[in-house]
Amino acid sequence: MQRRRRRQRGQVVLEYVIMLVLLTFFSLSLLALIGAFSNQGSRMIELVSADFP
């Protein structure tokens, strides 16, 4: 019985670690996309608001 509990505890810890890694990867990729789109957005605003002689 004790051995079974230890194995289940290890599985729960492993699942939490996997979810933490996936969440971190998702957050970093979302930040990269936000950065890319904000740079593109600022370029578009500069082009639209350019002064023509």
GIWO-V30061 format. One record per backbone hydrogen bond with DSSP energy under -0.5 kcal/mol. NH is the residue of the N-H (numbers start at 1). CO is the residue of the C=O. E is the energy in kcal/mol with one decimal. If there is no record, write none. Layout:
nh = {NH & NH}
co = {CO & CO}
e = {E & E}
This chain:
nh = {5 & 6 & 7 & 8 & 9 & 10 & 11 & 12 & 13 & 14 & 15 & 16 & 17 & 18 & 19 & 20 & 21 & 22 & 23 & 24 & 25 & 26 & 27 & 28 & 29 & 30 & 31 & 32 & 33 & 34 & 35 & 36 & 37 & 38 & 39 & 40 & 41 & 42 & 43 & 44 & 45 & 46 & 47 & 48 & 49 & 50}
co = {1 & 2 & 3 & 4 & 5 & 6 & 7 & 8 & 9 & 10 & 11 & 12 & 13 & 14 & 15 & 16 & 17 & 18 & 19 & 20 & 21 & 22 & 23 & 24 & 25 & 26 & 27 & 28 & 29 & 30 & 31 & 32 & 33 & 34 & 35 & 36 & 37 & 38 & 39 & 40 & 41 & 42 & 43 & 44 & 45 & 47}
e = {-1.9 & -1.9 & -1.9 & -2.1 & -2.5 & -2.1 & -1.8 & -2.2 & -2.3 & -2.3 & -2.5 & -2.3 & -2.4 & -2.5 & -2.4 & -2.4 & -2.4 & -2.5 & -2.6 & -2.3 & -2.5 & -2.6 & -2.5 & -2.5 & -2.3 & -2.2 & -2.3 & -2.1 & -2.2 & -2.4 & -2.3 & -2.2 & -2.6 & -2.2 & -2.0 & -2.2 & -2.4 & -2.2 & -1.8 & -2.1 & -2.2 & -2.1 & -2.2 & -2.5 & -2.4 & -0.9}
